[in-house]
């Protein structure tokens, strides 16, 4: 198989830490949508700043280091967090270029690539009391691979903290136990640590926190948001020494893996369904409003047992499921950089076989913006973008009569049932389902 240990593959972009260069290339930054993008995908009113923070969680158990006398070694867990935030930028300031590497087909060495950004390093922040969005990437991804979203949200008045999880190589299943253990713990730690740190500078409102996770980050985000892991399921069994059990359902330390008071959670192609990570009951414990985004041809994490099942099982949450029909797993990353387009192996990390990636990113940015604005910022005008007039976008109609121009955005009123914010001929192959939280 192309990927070793395919069950572990989570649309992983193997990268090193993003680096910062002085000049941006001429390429269009992924956070900047095209003319065919739905209405809310466009950039917001703020400039964007970028900086990195270093957080240390002391004395964390390492499942990869068993001790001869029994038990496991403990080490400080160092997490670098990339921070995008609303900023004020003077004219002529140099925008960032992010760089990273992705492994090519063995034995070829990793290939380096770059991503153009709109952010300016260490730019002065603008505004106060912004919501905080914590982002968790896929297994061996990097924050730079999701700049389509992180920069886009920052331009709309969100402070976005994306965690560099520093996962171990995906080619060796031995390391997967650490990912299973650490992903929800990393997210919960960052989501608890940053609010008092940033709130002291009045940059964020500590009461307005949301999570976004892609693939393995989706597993982590759902767990950190309150979905309880099944202690008898395979993820718990894959972590040696029962180290995951204290954070699973009924465990004494479950609060350490949970973020209290979340306003919303977004899970993009989340991992864990095929492995029954939460069992039949665990997702019922999730109460924060939930947006699931998935392709129904996702053969990496399996749509049927993944996002589609999660929508049915998370009955305690007001929830949405956006399905991209005919789309696969690679929906959470930027479009493939030029350096990644000469070999199919390299391009496959970034691109879907059917869907255009810039289109996927724009649709996702549109709905994530509507969802976070509604449930985090409390903007109820965004409900019309989420509560679509027809479940299947292909069933929408737009009568020929009327004053609307060809590229007008649908108002979803007056007999027009094309989804609100989409253009007349650009609302195809999508399905949106919604269910309210069941009475407690």
C-alpha positions as CSV (number, residue, x, y, z in Angstrom):
1,X,0.0,0.0,0.0
2,X,1.1,3.5,-0.7
3,X,1.1,4.5,3.0
4,X,2.6,2.2,5.5
5,X,0.2,1.2,8.2
6,X,-2.8,2.7,6.4
7,X,-5.0,2.5,9.4
8,X,-2.8,5.2,10.9
9,X,-2.9,7.5,7.9
10,X,-4.8,10.7,8.8
11,X,-4.2,12.7,5.7
12,X,-0.8,13.4,7.2
13,X,1.4,16.1,5.9
14,X,4.9,15.3,7.3
15,X,6.5,18.6,8.1
16,X,9.1,20.2,10.2
17,X,8.4,23.4,12.1
18,X,7.3,26.2,9.9
19,X,10.1,28.8,9.2
20,X,9.6,32.4,8.5
21,X,11.3,34.1,5.6
22,X,11.4,37.8,4.8
23,X,9.7,38.1,1.4
24,X,6.5,36.4,0.2
25,X,6.3,34.8,-3.2
26,X,3.9,36.0,-5.9
27,X,1.6,33.0,-5.3
28,X,-1.9,33.8,-4.0
29,X,-2.1,33.0,-0.2
30,X,-4.5,30.1,0.5
31,X,-6.4,32.2,2.9
32,X,-7.5,34.5,0.1
33,X,-10.5,33.0,-1.8
34,X,-11.3,33.2,-5.5
35,X,-14.2,34.9,-7.3
36,X,-16.3,31.7,-7.2
37,X,-16.1,31.3,-3.4
38,X,-19.2,31.6,-1.3
39,X,-19.8,34.8,0.4
40,X,-18.3,34.2,3.9
41,X,-15.1,32.8,2.6
42,X,-13.7,36.2,1.7
43,X,-11.2,37.8,4.1
44,X,-12.4,39.9,6.9
45,X,-11.7,43.6,7.8
46,X,-8.6,43.0,9.9
47,X,-4.9,42.7,8.9
48,X,-3.3,39.6,10.3
49,X,-0.3,39.3,12.7
50,X,1.7,36.1,13.3
51,X,3.9,35.0,16.2
52,X,4.9,31.8,18.0
53,X,4.6,30.9,21.7
54,X,6.4,28.2,23.6
55,X,4.4,26.4,26.2
56,X,5.7,23.8,28.6
57,X,3.6,21.1,30.4
58,X,5.9,19.6,33.1
59,X,6.3,16.0,34.0
60,X,4.2,14.3,31.3
61,X,4.3,10.5,31.1
62,X,5.9,9.2,27.9
63,X,4.4,5.9,26.6
64,X,7.4,5.4,24.4
65,X,9.9,5.3,27.3
66,X,9.1,2.3,29.6
67,X,11.3,2.0,32.6
68,X,13.2,-1.2,33.6
69,X,11.7,-1.0,37.0
70,X,8.2,-0.6,35.7
71,X,6.1,2.4,34.6
72,X,7.1,5.0,32.1
73,X,9.5,8.0,32.1
74,X,8.2,11.5,32.6
75,X,9.4,14.5,30.6
76,X,8.4,18.1,30.1
77,X,6.1,18.3,27.1
78,X,7.1,21.4,25.0
79,X,4.5,22.7,22.6
80,X,5.1,25.5,20.1
81,X,1.9,27.3,19.3
82,X,1.6,29.4,16.1
83,X,-0.7,32.4,16.8
84,X,-2.5,34.4,14.2
85,X,-4.4,37.5,15.4
86,X,-6.1,40.7,14.2
87,X,-3.4,43.3,13.7
88,X,-2.6,46.7,12.4
89,X,-0.1,46.6,9.6
90,X,1.7,49.6,8.1
91,X,2.0,49.8,4.4
92,X,4.9,48.0,2.8
93,X,5.4,45.5,5.6
94,X,6.7,42.2,4.4
95,X,4.3,39.3,4.5
96,X,5.4,35.9,5.8
97,X,6.3,32.8,3.7
98,X,5.9,29.6,5.6
99,X,8.1,26.6,4.7
100,X,8.0,23.0,5.6
101,X,8.7,19.5,4.1
102,X,6.7,16.5,3.1
103,X,8.0,13.0,2.7
104,X,8.2,11.8,-0.9
105,X,7.9,8.1,-1.8
106,X,10.7,6.2,0.0
107,X,13.6,6.2,-0.4
108,X,13.4,9.7,-1.8
109,X,14.2,12.4,0.7
110,X,11.5,14.8,1.9
111,X,10.7,17.6,-0.4
112,X,10.6,21.2,0.8
113,X,7.7,23.5,-0.1
114,X,6.6,27.1,0.7
115,X,3.3,28.7,1.3
116,X,2.5,32.4,0.8
117,X,0.9,34.2,3.7
118,X,-1.0,37.4,4.3
119,X,0.3,37.8,7.9
120,X,3.1,40.0,9.2
121,X,5.4,38.7,11.9
122,X,5.0,40.3,15.3
123,X,2.6,43.0,14.0
124,X,0.9,45.0,16.7
125,X,-2.4,43.6,17.7
126,X,-5.6,45.4,16.9
127,X,-8.7,45.3,19.0
128,X,-9.5,43.5,22.3
129,X,-11.6,40.7,23.6
130,X,-11.5,38.5,20.5
131,X,-12.7,34.9,20.6
132,X,-10.0,32.2,20.8
133,X,-9.9,29.3,18.3
134,X,-7.6,26.4,19.1
135,X,-6.6,24.4,16.0
136,X,-5.3,20.8,15.9
137,X,-3.8,19.5,12.7
138,X,-3.8,15.9,11.4
139,X,-1.2,13.3,12.2
140,X,2.2,14.7,11.3
141,X,0.7,17.8,9.7
142,X,1.9,21.3,10.5
143,X,0.1,24.5,11.3
144,X,1.3,26.0,8.0
145,X,-0.7,23.4,6.1
146,X,-3.9,24.9,7.4
147,X,-3.1,28.6,6.8
148,X,-6.2,28.7,4.5
149,X,-8.2,28.7,7.7
150,X,-6.0,30.2,10.4
151,X,-5.2,33.4,8.5
152,X,-8.8,33.7,7.2
153,X,-10.3,33.5,10.7
154,X,-7.8,35.9,12.1
155,X,-8.8,38.5,9.5
156,X,-12.4,38.2,10.8
157,X,-11.6,39.0,14.4
158,X,-10.5,35.7,15.9
159,X,-7.3,34.8,17.6
160,X,-6.2,31.5,16.2
161,X,-3.8,29.2,18.1
162,X,-2.6,26.3,16.1
163,X,-0.6,23.6,17.9
164,X,2.5,22.1,16.5
165,X,2.0,18.6,18.0
166,X,5.4,17.3,16.8
167,X,4.1,13.8,16.1
168,X,6.6,11.0,15.5
169,X,7.0,9.3,12.1
170,X,3.8,7.9,10.6
171,X,5.7,5.0,9.0
172,X,6.2,3.2,12.4
173,X,3.1,2.1,14.3
174,X,5.1,2.0,17.5
175,X,4.8,5.7,17.8
176,X,1.0,5.9,17.4
177,X,0.3,5.3,21.1
178,X,1.7,8.7,21.9
179,X,-0.5,10.4,19.3
180,X,-3.6,8.7,20.8
181,X,-2.6,9.8,24.3
182,X,-1.3,13.2,23.6
183,X,-3.7,14.7,21.1
184,X,-6.6,15.5,23.4
185,X,-4.2,16.3,26.2
186,X,-2.3,18.8,24.1
187,X,-5.5,20.5,23.0
188,X,-6.9,20.7,26.5
189,X,-3.7,22.0,27.9
190,X,-3.4,24.8,25.3
191,X,-7.1,25.7,25.5
192,X,-6.7,26.0,29.3
193,X,-3.3,27.8,29.3
194,X,-3.7,30.4,26.6
195,X,-6.9,32.2,27.8
196,X,-5.4,33.6,31.1
197,X,-2.2,34.4,29.3
198,X,-3.9,36.3,26.4
199,X,-6.8,37.6,28.4
200,X,-4.3,39.4,30.7
201,X,-3.3,41.4,27.6
202,X,-7.0,41.9,26.8
203,X,-6.3,40.2,23.4
204,X,-9.1,37.6,23.9
205,X,-12.2,37.1,25.8
206,X,-11.5,33.9,27.9
207,X,-15.1,33.0,27.9
208,X,-15.2,32.7,24.1
209,X,-13.2,29.6,23.1
210,X,-13.7,27.1,20.3
211,X,-11.8,24.1,18.9
212,X,-11.1,23.1,15.3
213,X,-9.5,19.7,14.5
214,X,-8.6,18.0,11.2
215,X,-8.3,14.2,11.0
216,X,-6.4,13.1,14.1
217,X,-6.9,16.6,15.3
218,X,-10.6,15.9,14.9
219,X,-10.3,13.0,17.2
220,X,-8.5,15.2,19.7
221,X,-11.0,18.1,19.4
222,X,-14.0,15.9,19.9
223,X,-12.4,14.2,23.0
224,X,-11.3,17.5,24.4
225,X,-14.8,18.9,23.8
226,X,-16.3,16.3,26.1
227,X,-16.8,13.1,24.0
228,X,-15.7,10.3,26.4
229,X,-13.4,7.6,25.1
230,X,-14.5,4.0,25.5
231,X,-12.0,2.3,27.8
232,X,-12.6,-1.0,26.0
233,X,-12.1,0.2,22.5
234,X,-8.9,-0.3,20.5
235,X,-7.4,3.2,21.0
236,X,-7.3,2.7,24.7
237,X,-5.8,-0.7,24.3
238,X,-3.1,0.6,21.9
239,X,-1.7,2.8,24.5
240,X,0.7,0.7,26.7
241,X,0.4,0.5,30.5
242,X,-3.3,1.6,30.5
243,X,-2.0,5.2,30.2
244,X,-5.1,6.3,28.3
245,X,-7.6,4.8,30.7
246,X,-7.5,7.6,33.3
247,X,-8.7,10.0,30.5
248,X,-11.4,7.6,29.2
249,X,-15.0,7.3,30.4
250,X,-15.1,6.8,34.1
251,X,-11.4,7.6,34.5
252,X,-10.1,9.6,37.4
253,X,-8.3,12.2,35.3
254,X,-10.8,12.7,32.5
255,X,-11.1,16.4,33.3
256,X,-7.4,16.8,32.3
257,X,-8.4,15.9,28.8
258,X,-11.5,18.1,28.6
259,X,-12.1,21.8,28.0
260,X,-14.9,23.2,30.0
261,X,-17.2,26.0,28.8
262,X,-16.5,25.6,25.0
263,X,-18.7,27.7,22.7
264,X,-18.2,25.5,19.6
265,X,-16.2,22.6,18.1
266,X,-15.5,21.9,14.4
267,X,-14.3,18.5,13.3
268,X,-13.0,18.2,9.7
269,X,-12.8,14.5,8.5
270,X,-12.3,13.3,12.1
271,X,-10.5,10.1,12.9
272,X,-11.9,7.5,15.3
273,X,-15.1,6.1,13.9
274,X,-13.7,2.9,12.4
275,X,-11.9,2.3,15.7
276,X,-15.1,3.0,17.8
277,X,-13.0,5.3,19.9
278,X,-15.9,6.6,21.9
279,X,-18.1,3.5,21.7
280,X,-21.8,3.8,21.4
281,X,-22.3,6.3,24.1
282,X,-19.3,8.6,24.3
283,X,-20.3,11.2,21.8
284,X,-23.6,11.8,23.7
285,X,-21.5,13.5,26.4
286,X,-20.5,16.3,23.9
287,X,-22.7,19.4,24.5
288,X,-20.9,22.2,22.6
289,X,-22.4,23.1,19.2
290,X,-20.8,20.9,16.6
291,X,-20.0,21.3,12.9
292,X,-18.7,18.2,11.1
293,X,-17.3,18.6,7.6
294,X,-16.5,15.4,5.6
295,X,-16.3,13.9,2.2
296,X,-18.5,10.8,1.6
297,X,-15.7,9.1,-0.3
298,X,-13.3,9.4,2.6
299,X,-11.6,6.0,2.6
300,X,-8.9,7.0,5.2
301,X,-11.2,7.5,8.2
302,X,-14.4,6.1,6.7
303,X,-17.3,8.5,6.2
304,X,-20.0,6.0,7.3
305,X,-18.5,5.1,10.7
306,X,-16.9,8.5,11.0
307,X,-18.6,11.9,10.5
308,X,-21.9,10.5,9.4
309,X,-22.2,8.3,12.5
310,X,-20.9,11.0,14.8
311,X,-23.8,13.2,13.6
312,X,-26.3,10.6,14.7
313,X,-24.5,9.8,18.0
314,X,-23.8,13.3,19.3
315,X,-27.4,13.8,20.5
316,X,-26.4,16.1,23.3
317,X,-25.2,18.8,20.9
318,X,-26.8,21.2,18.4
319,X,-25.0,19.9,15.4
320,X,-24.5,20.2,11.6
321,X,-23.0,17.8,9.1
322,X,-21.7,19.3,5.8
323,X,-21.0,16.5,3.3
324,X,-18.9,17.1,0.2
325,X,-20.3,14.5,-2.2
326,X,-17.7,12.5,-4.0
327,X,-14.9,14.0,-2.0
328,X,-12.2,12.1,0.0
329,X,-10.1,12.8,3.1
330,X,-7.6,15.5,2.0
331,X,-10.0,18.3,2.7
332,X,-8.2,20.0,5.6
333,X,-5.0,21.2,4.0
334,X,-4.0,24.1,1.6
335,X,-3.8,23.5,-2.1
336,X,-0.7,21.6,-3.1
337,X,2.3,24.0,-3.5
338,X,4.1,24.0,-6.8
339,X,6.9,21.9,-5.4
340,X,4.4,19.1,-4.6
341,X,2.9,18.8,-8.0
342,X,5.5,16.9,-10.0
343,X,4.8,13.5,-8.4
344,X,1.5,12.0,-7.6
345,X,2.7,10.7,-4.2
346,X,3.6,14.3,-3.1
347,X,0.5,15.9,-4.5
348,X,-1.7,13.3,-2.8
349,X,-1.0,14.7,0.6
350,X,-2.8,17.9,-0.4
351,X,-5.2,17.3,-3.2
352,X,-8.5,15.4,-3.7
353,X,-8.8,13.2,-6.8
354,X,-12.1,14.9,-7.8
355,X,-12.6,18.2,-6.0
356,X,-10.6,21.3,-6.6
357,X,-8.8,22.1,-3.3
358,X,-9.3,25.9,-3.4
359,X,-13.0,25.1,-3.8
360,X,-13.0,22.8,-0.8
361,X,-11.2,25.4,1.3
362,X,-13.5,28.2,0.3
363,X,-16.7,26.2,1.1
364,X,-15.2,25.1,4.4
365,X,-14.1,28.6,5.3
366,X,-17.6,29.9,4.5
367,X,-19.4,27.5,6.8
368,X,-16.8,27.6,9.6
369,X,-17.2,31.4,9.6
370,X,-20.9,31.2,9.8
371,X,-20.8,28.6,12.5
372,X,-18.3,30.3,14.7
373,X,-19.8,33.7,14.2
374,X,-23.2,32.3,15.3
375,X,-22.2,30.2,18.3
376,X,-19.1,31.9,19.5
377,X,-19.7,35.6,18.7
378,X,-23.5,35.2,19.1
379,X,-24.3,36.6,15.6
380,X,-27.8,35.1,14.9
381,X,-27.8,36.6,11.4
382,X,-25.4,33.8,10.5
383,X,-28.2,31.2,11.1
384,X,-29.5,31.7,7.6
385,X,-26.2,30.5,6.1
386,X,-26.3,27.3,8.2
387,X,-30.0,26.5,8.1
388,X,-30.1,25.9,4.4
389,X,-33.4,25.8,2.5
390,X,-32.8,22.4,1.0
391,X,-30.7,19.5,2.4
392,X,-29.2,18.6,-1.0
393,X,-27.6,21.7,-2.6
394,X,-28.3,20.3,-6.1
395,X,-32.0,20.6,-5.3
396,X,-31.8,24.4,-4.9
397,X,-33.4,26.6,-7.6
398,X,-32.9,30.2,-8.7
399,X,-35.7,31.4,-11.1
400,X,-34.3,33.2,-14.1
401,X,-36.4,36.3,-13.5
402,X,-35.2,39.0,-11.1
403,X,-32.5,41.7,-10.9
404,X,-29.7,39.5,-9.7
405,X,-26.5,39.5,-11.7
406,X,-24.7,36.3,-12.7
407,X,-22.2,36.4,-9.8
408,X,-24.7,37.6,-7.1
409,X,-24.8,35.7,-3.9
410,X,-28.1,33.8,-3.2
411,X,-30.3,35.5,-0.5
412,X,-32.2,32.2,-0.1
413,X,-35.4,34.2,-0.1
414,X,-38.2,35.0,-2.6
415,X,-38.4,31.6,-4.1
416,X,-34.6,31.2,-4.4
417,X,-33.5,28.0,-2.6
418,X,-29.9,28.0,-3.7
419,X,-28.0,28.0,-0.3
420,X,-27.5,31.5,1.0
421,X,-24.2,33.0,0.1
422,X,-23.6,30.8,-2.9
423,X,-23.6,31.9,-6.5
424,X,-26.2,30.7,-9.0
425,X,-24.2,27.9,-10.6
426,X,-21.8,27.2,-7.8
427,X,-23.7,25.2,-5.2
428,X,-23.3,21.7,-6.4
429,X,-22.6,18.3,-4.7
430,X,-23.1,19.2,-1.1
431,X,-25.4,18.0,1.6
432,X,-26.2,19.8,4.9
433,X,-27.9,18.1,7.8
434,X,-28.9,19.7,11.1
435,X,-30.2,18.3,14.4
436,X,-30.9,20.0,17.6
437,X,-29.7,18.8,21.0
438,X,-32.0,16.3,22.6
439,X,-33.7,17.4,25.8
440,X,-31.6,16.6,28.9
